[in-house]
Amino acid sequence: MNKAYKRINWENYPSDATPLNEANLNNLDSATDTIDDRVITLDTTKATKTEVATLVSDVTFEESTGIITITKKNGSRVTIDTQMEKIAVNFDYDQTTQQIILTLIDGTKQYIDLSALITQYEFLDTDTVAFIIGTDGKVSAIVKEGSIEEKHLEPNYLAKIKVEAAKAETSRADAAASATKAESYAVGGTGSREGEDSDNAKYYYQQAKDVSEGLKGGLQPHGTVAFADLPALSDVNAGWMYNISDEFTTTDDFKEGSGNAVPAGANIYKTSDGKWDVLAGTPVTGVKGAKETSYRRGNVNLTPENIGAVATGGDTASNVTSFTSSDVADGSAPSWTNVATLTSGETHTSLFAKVSQMFKNVRYLYKMFGTTDISSIGGGTVTGAISSQNKALAQLNNIGNYKQTDTLLVSSKLSANIEYELNTLLLSKGKWLVVSSGELNAHTPFAYNLGLKKSDGDLYGSMAYLCTPHTDTGIWANFLQTYTINVTSDTVTASATIKHYAADSNVEIGWARMMAIRLA
């Protein structure tokens, strides 16, 4: 679209460069007509407000969520979720669950189950074969030891094995027969030939040994037997020795006489004078505990009472323990003494020595605590009493920060136009809040001033009041006045004053109180 009007740049009189003539006016008229046509065209083709309201005024994009927000001219918004945060940035595979694990851009995870897409093979062990799955997922098979039977062998190979097995069985039988024969000639007792027990190498060896030992006068071991199976003395030779496998009691055939208990495993032999003798000598003849008066023989059972000991679960009430005591009489303990820790395995002497030291320490504490009754202080405990006294001391330390005084003037009548001093307080340097209060009465209306003065007479502050009289005798009115003052000297006396202007002297003061609280 071209411009409809070209500027003339009019100049003022007396310039004649831009005359107001037909050409210039028609130029302006033509441009106006063109512009008017364009306005009409725009008006007929323009968009309505309703149409414009739906047009887009702004578009924003949120990178973290992938949401596009479109704002229209009428202020309404349309959001488009691109699901960008659901874009996968990494993945992994879980062999156990057969799942693909997708890690999304927002950090969350999605799981895709592939178990339905993967053929699952299951390897089952048999009596013969076992399967093993390695860490790399590979499967291997092994043959179980001792699981191969004839049915698993190749027929020709099985036939060869049976032939060899038959030969081996024959060889075993021959070997067993040879072994039995060899044992018969070696020691006898196999039952394979007649007279083998007295026709074998062992028998001949024993005979030769007996002769040899007999010649030397030594003992000849003849094995282990029970006492009941011991041969008769008349059937054995001197020097023959037997090991008795059980406990027994000696008889008259023994050199030490009858009635002695001998433990199992003892060795006895026949002496040259035809008696049995215990090789270890005469056994213990009797046993008694330290608390017994006579010896006992045989299977003796020693009880804790027999030896003076305390039985399990017994009572040591009468036992005596010797130890070095550190305990002293009440009031004699000079100081506290540290005591080593009690440990397992200590002797009674050590334990009681430590206990006595602690008794001495307790007596020292008792002396230091004193005998004053503190049952009414802090609940009666030491810590409670100390806490209570600390609190009281703290209150005493703060007493300089609060002061109060009372002046009781029951039915005191005050004369008019005279300043009366109600209360005084001695205040130290600092900032104070002073409160003056009291009770007064009158039978006629009157005005009065409340004031606060310091010791040099200067007035800190005053307040004028008008008191309404009471028609009933005994009804009183309260007054209250507060002052904030700074005391710059070390101390100052502050006085609360009152002055009334009644027509008569029928003004009464019931009571007056003054208190001061330190502010700084």
For each residue, the residues with C-beta under 8 A, 3 or more apart:
1: 38
2:
3: 6
4: 30 31 34 35 38
5: 27 28 31 32 34 35
6: 3 27 31
7:
8: 18 24 27 28
9: 18
10: 18
11: 15 17 18
12: 15
13:
14:
15: 11 12 18
16: 19
17: 11
18: 8 9 10 11 15 24
19: 16 24
20: 24 25
21: 24 25
22: 25 26
23: 26 27
24: 8 18 19 20 21 27 28
25: 20 21 22 28 29
26: 22 23 29 30
27: 5 6 8 23 24 30 31
28: 5 8 24 25 31 32
29: 25 26 32 33
30: 4 26 27 33 34
31: 4 5 6 27 28 34 35
32: 5 28 29 35 36
33: 29 30 36 37
34: 4 5 30 31 37 38
35: 4 5 31 32 38 39
36: 32 33 39 40
37: 33 34 40 41
38: 1 4 34 35 41 42
39: 35 36 42 43
40: 36 37 43 44
41: 37 38 44 45
42: 38 39 45 46
43: 39 40 46
44: 40 41
45: 41 42
46: 42 43
47: 51 52 55
48: 51 52
49: 52 53
50: 53 54
51: 47 48 54 55
52: 47 48 49 55 73
53: 49 50 72 73 74
54: 50 51 72 73 74
55: 47 51 52 72 73
56: 59 70 71 72 73
57: 71 72 73
58: 70 71
59: 56 68 69 70 71
60: 68 69 71
61: 67 68 69
62: 65 66 67 68 69
63: 66 84
64: 85 106
65: 62 81 84 85
66: 62 63 81 82 83 84 85
67: 61 62 79 80 81 82
68: 59 60 61 62 79 80 82
69: 59 60 61 62 77 78 79 80
70: 56 58 59 77 78 79 80
71: 56 57 58 59 60 75 76 77
72: 53 54 55 56 57 75 76 77 78
73: 52 53 54 55 56 57
74: 53 54
75: 71 72
76: 71 72
77: 69 70 71 72
78: 69 70 72
79: 67 68 69 70
80: 67 68 69 70
81: 65 66 67
82: 66 67 68
83: 66 86 87
84: 63 65 66 87 105
85: 64 65 66 104 105 106
86: 83 104 105 106 110
87: 83 84 104 105
88: 91 102 103 104 105 110
89: 103 104 105
90: 102 103
91: 88 100 101 102 103
92: 100 101 103
93: 99 100 101
94: 97 98 99 101
95: 98 137
96:
97: 94 111 113 115
98: 94 95 113 114 115 118
99: 93 94 111 112 113 114 115
100: 91 92 93 111 112 114
101: 91 92 93 94 109 110 111 112
102: 88 90 91 109 110 111 112
103: 88 89 90 91 92 107 108 109
104: 85 86 87 88 89 107 108 109 110
105: 84 85 86 87 88 89
106: 64 85 86
107: 103 104
108: 103 104
109: 101 102 103 104
110: 86 88 101 102 104
111: 97 99 100 101 102
112: 99 100 101 102
113: 97 98 99 116
114: 98 99 100 117 118
115: 97 98 99 118 120
116: 113
117: 114
118: 98 114 115
119:
120: 115
121:
122:
123: 131 133 139 141
124: 131
125: 129 130 131
126: 129
127: 144 147
128: 143 144 147 148 152
129: 125 126 141 142 143 144
130: 125 141 142 144
131: 123 124 125 139 140 141
132: 139 140 141 142
133: 123 137 138 139
134: 137 138 139 140
135:
136:
137: 95 133 134
138: 133 134
139: 123 131 132 133 134
140: 131 132 134
141: 123 129 130 131 132
142: 129 130 132
143: 128 129 147 148
144: 127 128 129 130 147
145:
146:
147: 127 128 143 144
148: 128 143 152 153
149: 152 153
150: 153 158
151:
152: 128 148 149
153: 148 149 150 157 158 161
154: 157 158
155: 158 159
156: 159 160
157: 153 154 160 161
158: 150 153 154 155 161 162
159: 155 156 162 163
160: 156 157 163 164
161: 153 157 158 164 165
162: 158 159 165 166
163: 159 160 166 167
164: 160 161 167 168
165: 161 162 168 169
166: 162 163 169 170
167: 163 164 170 171
168: 164 165 171 172
169: 165 166 172 173
170: 166 167 173 174
171: 167 168 174 175
172: 168 169 175 176
173: 169 170 176 177
174: 170 171 177 178
175: 171 172 178 179
176: 172 173 179 180
177: 173 174 180 181
178: 174 175 181 182
179: 175 176 182 183
180: 176 177 183 184 190 192
181: 177 178 184 185 192 193
182: 178 179 185 186
183: 179 180 186 187 189 190
184: 180 181 188 189 190 192 193 196 200
185: 181 182 196 199 200 201
186: 182 183 200 201 202
187: 183 200 201 202
188: 184 196 197 198 199 200 202 203
189: 183 184 196 197
190: 180 183 184 193 196
191: 196
192: 180 181 184 196
193: 181 184 190 196
194:
195: 198 199
196: 184 185 188 189 190 191 192 193 199 200
197: 188 189 200 203
198: 188 195 203
199: 185 188 195 196 203
200: 184 185 186 187 188 196 197 203 204
201: 185 186 187 204 205
202: 186 187 188 205 206
203: 188 197 198 199 200 206 207
204: 200 201 207 208
205: 201 202 208 209
206: 202 203 209 210
207: 203 204 210 211
208: 204 205 211 212
209: 205 206 212 213 220
210: 206 207 213 214 220 237
211: 207 208 214 215
212: 208 209 215 216
213: 209 210 216 218 219 220 239
214: 210 211 217 220 237 239
215: 211 212
216: 212 213
217: 214 239
218: 213 239
219: 213 239 240 241 269
220: 209 210 213 214 237 239 240 241
221: 241 242 243
222: 236 240 241 242
223: 242 243
224: 242 243 244 245
225: 229 230 242 243 244 245
226: 229 230 244 245 246
227: 230 244 245 246 248
228:
229: 225 226
230: 225 226 227 242 244 268
231: 235 236 242
232: 235 236
233: 236 253 270 274 275 276
234:
235: 231 232
236: 222 231 232 233 240 270
237: 210 214 220 240 270
238: 270 271 272 274
239: 213 214 217 218 219 220 269 270
240: 219 220 222 236 237 269 270
241: 219 220 221 222 267 268 269 279
242: 221 222 223 224 225 230 231 267 268 269
243: 221 223 224 225 265 266 267
244: 224 225 226 227 230 248 262 264 265 266 267 268
245: 224 225 226 227 264 265
246: 226 227 264
247: 261 262 263 264
248: 227 244 261 262 266
249: 258 259 260 261 262
250: 254 256 257 258 259 260 262 276 278
251: 254 258
252: 257 258
253: 233 275 276
254: 250 251 257 258 260 268 275 276 277 278
255: 271 275 276 277
256: 250 260 277 278 282
257: 250 252 254 260
258: 249 250 251 252 254
259: 249 250 297
260: 249 250 254 256 257 282 283 285 297
261: 247 248 249 283 297 298 299
262: 244 247 248 249 250 266 278 283
263: 247 266 283
264: 244 245 246 247
265: 243 244 245
266: 243 244 248 262 263 278 279 280 283
267: 241 242 243 244 278 279 280
268: 230 241 242 244 254 276 277 278 279
269: 219 239 240 241 242 276 277 279
270: 233 236 237 238 239 240 274 275 276 277
271: 238 255 274 275 276 277
272: 238
273:
274: 233 238 270 271
275: 233 253 254 255 270 271
276: 233 250 253 254 255 268 269 270 271
277: 254 255 256 268 269 270 271
278: 250 254 256 262 266 267 268 281 282 283
279: 241 266 267 268 269
280: 266 267 283
281: 278
282: 256 260 278 285
283: 260 261 262 263 266 278 280
284: 287
285: 260 282 295 297
286: 295 296 297
287: 284 295 296 297 300 302
288: 292 293 294 295 296 306
289: 292 302 303 305 306 307 308
290: 306 307 308
291: 305 306 307 308
292: 288 289 295 296 306
293: 288
294: 288
295: 285 286 287 288 292
296: 286 287 288 292 300
297: 259 260 261 285 286 287 300
298: 261
299: 261
300: 287 296 297
301:
302: 287 289 306 307
303: 289 306 307 311
304: 307 308 309 310 311 314
305: 289 291 308 309 311
306: 288 289 290 291 292 302 303
307: 289 290 291 302 303 304
308: 289 290 291 304 305
309: 304 305
310: 304 314 315 316 319
311: 303 304 305 314
312:
313:
314: 304 310 311
315: 310 318
316: 310 319
317:
318: 315
319: 310 316
320:
321: 348 349 352
322: 349
323: 348 349 350 352 353 356
324: 349 353
325: 352 353 356
326: 337 353 356 357 359 360
327: 356 357 359 360 363
328: 332 333 360 363
329: 332 363
330: 363 366 367
331: 363 367
332: 328 329 363
333: 328 360 361 363 364 367
334: 364
335: 364
336: 361 364 365
337: 326 357 360 361
338:
339: 354 357 358 361
340: 354
341:
342: 346 351 354
343: 346
344:
345:
346: 342 343 350 351
347: 350 351
348: 321 323 351 352
349: 321 322 323 324 352 353
350: 323 346 347 353 354
351: 342 346 347 348 354 355
352: 321 323 325 348 349 355 356
353: 323 324 325 326 349 350 356 357
354: 339 340 342 350 351 357 358
355: 351 352 358 359
356: 323 325 326 327 352 353 359 360
357: 326 327 337 339 353 354 360 361
358: 339 354 355 361 362
359: 326 327 355 356 362 363
360: 326 327 328 333 337 356 357 363 364
361: 333 336 337 339 357 358 364 365
362: 358 359 365 366
363: 327 328 329 330 331 332 333 359 360 366 367
364: 333 334 335 336 360 361 367 368
365: 336 361 362 368 369
366: 330 362 363 369
367: 330 331 333 363 364 370
368: 364 365
369: 365 366 382
370: 367
371:
372:
373: 376
374: 377 378 380 382 385
375: 380
376: 373 380
377: 374 380 384 385 388 389
378: 374 381 383 384 385 386 387 388 389
379: 384
380: 374 375 376 377 384 385
381: 378 384 385
382: 369 374 385 386
383: 378 386 387
384: 377 378 379 380 381 387 388
385: 374 377 378 380 381 382 388 389
386: 378 382 383 389 390
387: 378 383 384 390 391
388: 377 378 384 385 391 392
389: 377 378 385 386 392 393
390: 386 387 393 394
391: 387 388 394 395
392: 388 389 395 396
393: 389 390 396 397
394: 390 391 397 398
395: 391 392 398 399
396: 392 393 399
397: 393 394 400
398: 394 395 401 402
399: 395 396 402
400: 397 428 518
401: 398 517 518
402: 398 399 515 516 517 518
403: 425 426 427 515 516
404: 513 514 515 516
405: 423 424 425 513 514 515
406: 423 511 512 513
407: 422 423 511 512 513 514
408: 511
409: 412 422 509 510 511 512
410: 510 511
411: 508 510
412: 409 508 509
413: 505 506 507 508
414: 418 420 498 500 505 507 508 509
415: 418 505
416: 446 500 501 502 503 504 505 507
417: 499 500 501
418: 414 415 499
419: 451 497 498 499
420: 414 497 498 499 509
421: 424 495 496 497
422: 407 409 436 438 495 496 497 498 509 512 514
423: 405 406 407 436 495 496 512 513 514
424: 405 421 493 494 495 496 514
425: 403 405 434 493 494 514 515 516
426: 403 491 492 493
427: 403 430 432 485 487 491 492 493 494 516
428: 400 487 490 491
429: 487 488 489 490 491
430: 427 486 487 518 519 520
431: 484 485 486 487 518 519 520
432: 427 484 485 486 487 494 516 517 518 519
433: 482 483 484 516 517 519
434: 425 452 460 482 483 484 485 494 496 514 515 516
435: 480 481 482 483 514 515 516 517
436: 422 423 450 452 480 481 482 483 496 512 513 514
437: 478 479 480 481 512 513 514
438: 422 478 479 509 510 511 512 513
439: 476 477 478 479 509 510 511 512
440: 448 467 476 477 479 498 507 508 509 510
441: 470 474 475 476 477 507 508 510
442: 445 446 467 469 470 500 502 506 507 508
443: 469 470 471 506
444: 469 502 503 504 506
445: 442 466 467 468 469
446: 416 442 466 467 469 500 501 502 503 507
447: 464 465 466 467 500 501
448: 440 464 465 467 498 499 500 501 502 507
449: 462 463 464 465 497 498 499 500
450: 436 462 463 465 479 481 496 497 498
451: 419 459 460 461 462 463 496 497 498 499
452: 434 436 459 460 461 462 481 483 485 494 495 496 497
453: 457 458 459 460 494 495 497
454: 457 458 460 485 492 493 494 495
455: 492 493 494 495
456:
457: 453 454
458: 453 454
459: 451 452 453 462
460: 434 451 452 453 454 483 485 494
461: 451 452 483
462: 449 450 451 452 459
463: 449 450 451 481
464: 447 448 449
465: 447 448 449 450 479
466: 445 446 447
467: 440 442 445 446 447 448 477 500
468: 445 477
469: 442 443 444 445 446
470: 441 442 443 473 475 476 477
471: 443
472: 475
473: 470
474: 441
475: 441 470 472
476: 439 440 441 470 510
477: 439 440 441 467 468 470
478: 437 438 439
479: 437 438 439 440 450 465
480: 435 436 437
481: 435 436 437 450 452 463
482: 433 434 435 436
483: 433 434 435 436 452 460 461
484: 431 432 433 434 519
485: 427 431 432 434 452 454 460 494
486: 430 431 432
487: 427 428 429 430 431 432 491 492
488: 429
489: 429 492
490: 428 429
491: 426 427 428 429 487
492: 426 427 454 455 487 489
493: 424 425 426 427 454 455
494: 424 425 427 432 434 452 453 454 455 460 485 514 516
495: 421 422 423 424 452 453 454 455
496: 421 422 423 424 434 436 450 451 452 512 514
497: 419 420 421 422 449 450 451 452 453
498: 414 419 420 422 440 448 449 450 451 509 512
499: 417 418 419 420 448 449 451
500: 414 416 417 442 446 447 448 449 467 507
501: 416 417 446 447 448
502: 416 442 444 446 448 505 506 507
503: 416 444 446
504: 416 444
505: 413 414 415 416 502
506: 413 442 443 444 502
507: 413 414 416 440 441 442 446 448 500 502
508: 411 412 413 414 440 441 442
509: 409 412 414 420 422 438 439 440 498 512
510: 409 410 411 438 439 440 441 476
511: 406 407 408 409 410 438 439
512: 406 407 409 422 423 436 437 438 439 496 498 509
513: 404 405 406 407 423 436 437 438
514: 404 405 407 422 423 424 425 434 435 436 437 494 496
515: 402 403 404 405 425 434 435
516: 402 403 404 425 427 432 433 434 435 494
517: 401 402 432 433 435
518: 400 401 402 430 431 432
519: 430 431 432 433 484
520: 430 431
